[in-house]
Amino acid sequence: MKKKRKIFRNLIFFLLLIVLTFYILLKDQDIFEIINIMRSVKLEYVLIGMLCMMVYIILESVNIGRTLKALKEKSTFIKNLKYALIGFFFSSITPAASGGQPMQVYYMHKDKISVANSTLALLINLTSMQIITISFALISLIFDYQYLNHALIIFFIIGVLLNLSALALLLISILSKRMSKGLINIVIKILKFFKIKNIEEKQERLEKELEKYQYSAVYIKNNKKLILKVILTTAVQFLAYYSVSYWTYRAFGFSGHNILQIISLQAVLFATVSGIPSPGAVGVTEGAFMEIFKSVFPATMISSAVLINRGVNFYLLVIVSAIVVIVNDLRSKKDMQIVDNEEQTSNE
């Protein structure tokens, strides 16, 4: 019940952020003009963008399935797709995408998948995502730094530093037991300085997590080919995701910029907003898109471009993933009722 109340609060906050974002985005715009512009877009390119998001989520499910299979866990393509969508939904409605992996572990556990193995599989996927996000962003910045104003440069640096910190912590936790223990000791000292309660309990929990990561280290060292496949798949996955901005651009009838130029701008945008702790980076992403892409889209069309681009690469998938979560929970409740009825019948 506590988890459900927390999820509900996050969802309400997420919806309020969306309402506020669209209010700020549209308050000075002519709504009828935006509707007319939206009607004139080439739908075939919008559909290609949707197809790219399908590729994005399918490739994530491929990576999940690949790592689970290597860990001798039984899972189907449909279940892996479900885990990918569940991760997307809970990442979208929680600050700094903090709810995605824990909820994926929870739903995998309900499907009889070991918590240790599901944690390891998701840890490998998360690490590969951090590597690709940082790599693409830094390469793209070489070509696109002129599109960033001072505020965006600061946000970009913060975003990259946060991603680098997360990647460094993941790699340290996985590959160095001594440094991991040192990090835990530093964290405990900080907690003691601020007189946080139940420090011993928190230390014990951190040390248990460390044990899981050490198991991960052994596995990764012995399965380098698998890790390489995951990273390459993630690279293609993010190229598909980043290309949605290009198909949005083409939907408006423009062709002056090539696909690599638009993808590189989107890579910079993603790195810039990925460090923002708001759910789904709602509001910040829309604002950053308008600033970074203002040289790509005319001022009269930029608001419409934001609506289509975010609609395809975020909001549509949030709706689809929310439906998957609801349907899955309803099925789980129905299955539990059937089991309870069978037990009652057998007892009678």
PEZIVEN-V725946 format. One record per residue. PSI is psi in radians with two decimals (NA if undefined). OMEGA is omega in whole degrees, -180 to 180 (* if undefined). Layout:
# PEZIVEN-V725946
PSI & OMEGA
PSI & OMEGA
This chain:
# PEZIVEN-V725946
-0.69 & 178
-0.76 & 179
-0.74 & -179
-0.71 & 178
-0.69 & 179
-0.75 & 178
-0.73 & -180
-0.75 & 179
-0.77 & 178
-0.69 & -179
-0.74 & 178
-0.78 & 179
-0.72 & 178
-0.79 & 180
-0.68 & 177
-0.68 & 177
-0.72 & 179
-0.82 & 180
-0.82 & -180
-0.73 & -180
-0.83 & -179
-0.54 & 176
-0.84 & -180
-0.68 & -177
-0.63 & -170
-0.12 & -171
-0.53 & -180
0.24 & -176
2.72 & 173
1.86 & -175
-0.71 & -178
-0.61 & 177
-0.71 & 178
-0.74 & 178
-0.73 & 179
-0.70 & 178
-0.76 & -179
-0.63 & 180
-0.48 & -175
-0.12 & -178
2.68 & -180
1.92 & -173
-0.48 & -179
-0.59 & 179
-0.59 & 175
-0.72 & 179
-0.64 & 176
-0.70 & 177
-0.74 & 177
-0.69 & 178
-0.68 & 178
-0.65 & 177
-0.56 & 173
-0.77 & 178
-0.74 & 180
-0.88 & -176
-0.58 & 178
-0.74 & -180
-0.58 & 175
-0.71 & 178
-0.58 & 176
-0.78 & 179
-0.73 & 178
-0.83 & -180
-0.70 & -179
-0.80 & -178
-0.66 & 178
-0.71 & 179
-0.73 & 179
-0.47 & 179
0.21 & 177
0.49 & 176
2.44 & 180
2.19 & 177
2.67 & -180
2.91 & 179
-0.73 & -180
-0.73 & 179
-0.71 & 179
-0.66 & 177
-0.71 & 177
-0.78 & 180
-0.70 & 180
-0.76 & -180
-0.68 & 177
-0.74 & 178
-0.73 & 180
-0.77 & -177
-0.89 & -176
-0.47 & 173
-0.61 & -177
-0.59 & -173
0.04 & 180
2.58 & -180
2.37 & 179
0.50 & 178
0.54 & -173
-0.30 & -175
-0.17 & -174
-1.06 & -176
-0.78 & 178
-0.69 & 179
-0.57 & 175
-0.76 & 177
-0.74 & -180
-0.83 & -178
-0.56 & 175
-0.70 & 178
-0.67 & 177
-0.45 & 177
0.34 & 176
0.51 & 176
2.30 & -178
2.36 & 179
-0.70 & 180
-0.76 & -178
-0.69 & 179
-0.67 & 178
-0.77 & 180
-0.78 & -180
-0.79 & -179
-0.56 & 177
-0.76 & 178
-0.78 & 179
-0.73 & 180
-0.74 & 179
-0.75 & 180
-0.65 & 178
-0.72 & 179
-0.73 & 180
-0.82 & -177
-0.76 & 179
-0.84 & -178
-0.79 & -178
-0.88 & -180
-0.69 & -178
-0.80 & -178
-0.68 & 177
-0.77 & -178
-0.59 & -178
-0.55 & 180
-0.64 & -177
-0.35 & -169
0.18 & -176
-0.49 & -178
-0.27 & -179
-0.10 & -176
2.27 & 172
-3.12 & -175
-0.73 & -179
-0.77 & -180
-0.59 & 177
-0.73 & 178
-0.81 & 179
-0.67 & 179
-0.82 & 180
-0.77 & 179
-0.80 & -179
-0.81 & -180
-0.74 & 180
-0.71 & 178
-0.74 & 177
-0.71 & 177
-0.70 & 178
-0.77 & 179
-0.76 & 179
-0.76 & 180
-0.76 & 179
-0.71 & 178
-0.83 & -178
-0.70 & 178
-0.79 & -180
-0.65 & -177
-0.75 & -166
-0.31 & -176
1.87 & -180
-0.71 & -178
-0.82 & -180
-0.58 & 178
-0.78 & 178
-0.66 & 177
-0.72 & 177
-0.73 & 179
-0.75 & 179
-0.68 & 178
-0.79 & 180
-0.76 & -179
-0.71 & 179
-0.71 & 178
-0.75 & 179
-0.69 & 178
-0.68 & 180
-0.70 & 180
0.14 & 175
0.81 & 177
2.46 & -178
2.79 & 175
0.79 & -178
-0.71 & -179
-0.71 & 179
-0.72 & 179
-0.67 & 178
-0.76 & 179
-0.72 & 180
-0.74 & 179
-0.69 & -180
-0.58 & 176
-0.70 & 177
-0.67 & 179
-0.71 & 178
-0.69 & 178
-0.74 & -179
-0.61 & 178
-0.63 & 173
-0.68 & 178
-0.70 & -177
-0.82 & 180
-0.76 & -178
-0.80 & -178
-0.75 & 180
-0.55 & -178
-0.05 & -176
0.95 & -176
-0.62 & 179
-0.72 & 178
-0.78 & -179
-0.74 & 179
-0.75 & 178
-0.74 & 179
-0.78 & -179
-0.75 & 179
-0.70 & 178
-0.71 & 178
-0.65 & 178
-0.80 & 178
-0.70 & 179
-0.84 & -178
-0.53 & 174
-0.69 & 177
-0.77 & 179
-0.85 & -178
-0.51 & -176
-0.24 & 179
-0.65 & 179
-0.62 & 178
-0.75 & -179
-0.53 & 172
-0.79 & 179
-0.79 & 180
-0.52 & 180
-0.48 & 178
0.03 & 177
0.17 & -180
2.66 & 179
0.19 & -177
-0.55 & 179
2.44 & 179
3.00 & -173
-0.63 & -179
-0.64 & 178
-0.76 & -179
-0.73 & 179
-0.72 & -179
-0.65 & 176
-0.73 & 179
-0.62 & 178
-0.72 & 176
-0.75 & 179
-0.82 & -178
-0.77 & 179
-0.60 & -179
-0.73 & -174
-0.22 & -174
-0.34 & 179
-0.09 & -179
2.23 & -174
0.08 & 179
2.60 & -179
2.14 & 179
0.19 & -174
0.60 & -179
2.38 & -179
-0.94 & -179
-0.75 & -179
-0.79 & -180
-0.77 & 180
-0.75 & 180
-0.64 & 177
-0.81 & -179
-0.61 & -179
-0.81 & -176
-0.64 & -175
0.20 & -177
-0.36 & 176
-0.12 & -179
-0.75 & -180
2.49 & 173
2.64 & -178
-0.56 & -179
-0.28 & -175
-0.13 & -173
-0.67 & 179
-0.73 & 178
-0.67 & 179
-0.71 & 177
-0.81 & -177
-0.79 & -179
-0.81 & -177
-0.87 & 180
-0.54 & 176
-0.72 & -178
-0.83 & -172
0.02 & 179
-1.16 & -171
-0.70 & 179
-0.75 & -180
-0.54 & 175
-0.76 & 180
-0.82 & -180
-0.80 & -178
-0.59 & 177
-0.72 & 178
-0.73 & 179
-0.76 & 179
-0.80 & -178
-0.84 & -179
-0.74 & 180
-0.73 & 179
-0.69 & 178
-0.72 & 178
-0.70 & 179
-0.75 & 178
-0.69 & 180
-0.74 & 179
-0.69 & 179
-0.66 & 178
-0.70 & 178
-0.77 & 178
-0.77 & 179
-0.74 & 180
-0.70 & 179
-0.69 & 179
-0.73 & 179
-0.74 & -180
-0.76 & -179
-0.60 & 179
-0.59 & 179
NA & *
